């Protein structure tokens, strides 16, 4: 059950993010804790959907907030805090992938081990897991805008700001991501209906 404090924190607007940042710049550690509490689930979600591996979500999310902690005093209020935070998160994910030289962390969908499945292996499919794995197979430039739009619900304009590209580029990448997902998930079309 949500407390009144949780409800108030959930209603904090972007302008209030700016106030929290100002408070942090003036020495309030509590203000930073509030920012983390407010945004941690979206950061974790973006990391998970970008990397596709739950084992790294906490480590990379922690790296994101450590980086934010050290760089927040330089925040210039030229964009929304969430735009800046998503850029930091996406960059941390890219850094991780570069360091590990990982193209795709997930096992290809056709190699998924289905427990007690039929000969075709489709009777006991975990649909959310199947979709997550399909998303994880997409290249980052398609995956990130798709997650921001279809899962986090950002507008095309907001995504363009977060990724520092044109709205038309965002729309194109999301279209290509959706088309790629259709192809990847085509063998499982009956289960997805």
C-alpha positions in Angstrom: 0.0 0.0 0.0 1.4 3.4 -1.0 2.0 5.9 1.7 1.0 9.5 1.3 4.7 10.4 0.9 5.0 7.9 -2.0 2.0 9.5 -3.7 3.5 13.0 -3.3 6.9 11.8 -4.7 5.1 10.2 -7.7 3.5 13.6 -8.5 6.9 15.5 -8.6 7.1 17.3 -11.9 10.2 18.0 -14.1 10.3 21.5 -12.6 10.6 19.9 -9.2 13.5 17.9 -10.5 15.3 21.2 -11.1 14.5 22.2 -7.5 16.0 18.9 -6.2 19.1 19.5 -8.3 19.5 23.0 -6.9 19.1 21.6 -3.4 21.7 18.9 -4.1 24.1 21.6 -5.5 23.6 23.4 -2.2 24.6 20.4 -0.2 21.4 18.3 0.3 22.1 14.6 0.0 18.4 14.0 0.6 17.6 15.8 -2.6 19.8 13.4 -4.5 18.2 10.4 -2.8 14.8 11.7 -3.8 16.0 12.0 -7.5 17.3 8.4 -7.4 14.1 7.1 -5.8 12.0 8.9 -8.4 13.9 7.7 -11.4 15.6 4.4 -10.5 12.9 2.1 -11.9 12.9 3.8 -15.3 16.8 3.6 -15.4 16.7 -0.1 -14.4 14.0 -0.8 -17.1 16.0 0.9 -19.8 19.2 -0.9 -18.8 17.4 -4.3 -18.7 15.7 -3.8 -22.1 18.9 -2.5 -23.7 21.2 -5.2 -22.4 18.7 -8.0 -21.9 20.4 -9.5 -19.0 19.1 -9.1 -15.4 22.6 -9.9 -14.0 24.0 -6.5 -15.1 21.0 -4.3 -14.4 21.9 -3.4 -10.8 25.6 -2.8 -11.5 25.0 -0.6 -14.5 22.1 1.3 -12.9 24.4 1.9 -9.9 27.1 3.2 -12.3 24.6 5.5 -13.9 23.7 7.1 -10.5 27.3 7.3 -9.4 28.0 9.1 -12.7 25.0 11.4 -12.1 26.1 12.1 -8.6 29.6 13.3 -9.8 28.3 15.2 -12.8 25.1 16.7 -11.4 26.8 19.8 -10.1 27.6 20.6 -13.8 24.0 20.2 -14.9 23.1 23.4 -16.8 19.2 23.2 -16.8 19.2 23.3 -20.7 17.1 20.2 -20.9 14.8 18.1 -18.7 16.7 16.1 -16.1 15.1 12.9 -17.5 16.5 13.7 -20.9 20.0 14.1 -19.4 19.5 11.0 -17.2 18.5 8.8 -20.2 21.5 10.0 -22.2 23.8 9.0 -19.3 22.0 5.6 -19.0 22.2 4.9 -22.7 25.9 5.9 -22.8 26.6 3.6 -19.8 24.9 0.7 -21.6 27.0 1.4 -24.8 30.2 1.6 -22.7 29.4 -1.8 -21.2 28.7 -3.3 -24.6 31.9 -1.8 -26.0 34.0 -3.1 -23.1 32.7 -6.6 -23.3 32.6 -6.5 -27.1 29.1 -8.0 -26.9 26.9 -7.8 -30.0 24.0 -9.6 -28.4 23.8 -10.9 -24.8 20.8 -13.1 -25.4 20.8 -16.6 -26.8 19.0 -16.6 -30.2 15.3 -17.2 -29.8 15.4 -20.6 -31.6 17.7 -21.8 -28.8 15.4 -21.0 -25.9 14.9 -24.0 -23.7 11.2 -24.6 -23.2 10.3 -26.7 -20.3 7.8 -29.5 -21.1 7.1 -28.1 -24.5 5.7 -30.1 -27.4 7.9 -31.3 -30.3 7.8 -27.8 -31.7 8.7 -26.4 -28.4 5.9 -23.8 -28.4 3.4 -25.0 -25.8 4.8 -23.4 -22.7 6.2 -20.2 -24.1 6.7 -17.3 -21.7 5.4 -14.5 -24.0 6.9 -11.5 -22.1 10.3 -13.3 -22.0 10.1 -14.1 -25.7 9.4 -10.4 -26.5 12.2 -9.2 -24.2 14.6 -11.6 -25.9 13.4 -10.4 -29.4 13.9 -6.8 -28.3 17.4 -7.6 -27.0 18.4 -8.9 -30.4 17.8 -5.6 -32.1 20.7 -3.2 -32.6 21.0 -0.5 -30.0 20.1 2.3 -32.5 16.7 0.5 -33.0 16.2 -1.0 -29.6 16.6 2.2 -27.5 14.1 4.4 -29.3 11.6 1.5 -29.4 11.9 1.0 -25.6 11.6 4.7 -24.9 8.4 4.9 -27.1 6.6 1.7 -26.7 7.5 0.8 -23.1 8.3 4.1 -21.4 5.7 6.1 -23.4 7.9 9.0 -24.4 6.8 11.2 -27.4 8.9 11.2 -30.6 10.1 14.7 -29.7 11.2 13.6 -26.2 13.1 10.6 -27.6 14.8 12.8 -30.2 16.0 15.1 -27.4 17.2 12.2 -25.3 19.1 10.6 -28.2 20.2 13.9 -29.7 18.8 13.2 -33.2 16.0 14.4 -35.4 12.3 13.4 -34.9 12.2 11.8 -38.4 15.2 9.6 -37.5 13.4 8.5 -34.3 10.3 7.6 -36.3 12.3 5.7 -38.9 14.2 3.7 -36.3 11.1 2.8 -34.4 9.4 1.7 -37.6 12.4 -0.4 -38.5 12.5 -1.9 -35.0 8.9 -2.9 -35.1 9.3 -4.5 -38.5 12.4 -6.4 -37.3 10.4 -7.6 -34.3 7.6 -8.9 -36.6 10.2 -10.9 -38.5 11.9 -12.3 -35.3 8.5 -13.2 -33.7 6.9 -14.5 -36.9 7.4 -18.2 -35.9 5.5 -17.5 -32.7 2.6 -15.6 -34.2 -0.1 -18.0 -33.0 1.1 -17.8 -29.4 1.3 -14.0 -29.5 -2.3 -13.6 -30.7 
